[in-house]
Amino acid sequence: MGKLINISELAIELDLVNPKSKKPLNYVLRYWEKQFSQIKPKIINKRRYYSKEQVEIFKLIKYFLKNQGLTINGVKNILNTKINKLDDYNYNSLKD
């Protein structure tokens, strides 16, 4: 198992940070976690930790929601059909 990162580190890596307080927006990640069955954090001492693979899924979710303007359901459809092909996913080949 590779290195795990906690929810705050992940929020910072994804640039989900409150611009004023600079606090990580962990609630966004917890919401996405509830919405997307592909995300299953490791819970250690009641804290969430994510693997490299999970981080990649979060990056895709953020890309589709924030950059492409898709809905949660739209992203769910993409992840459900493409989850096995994430490794050979090419962001540039995506068509709206």
Secondary structure, DSSP 4 states (H G I P E B T S, - for coil): ----EEHHHHHHHTT-B-TTT--B-HHHHHHHHHH-TT--PEEETTEEEE-HHHHHHHHHHHIIIIIS---HHHHHHHHHHHGGGGGG--GGG---
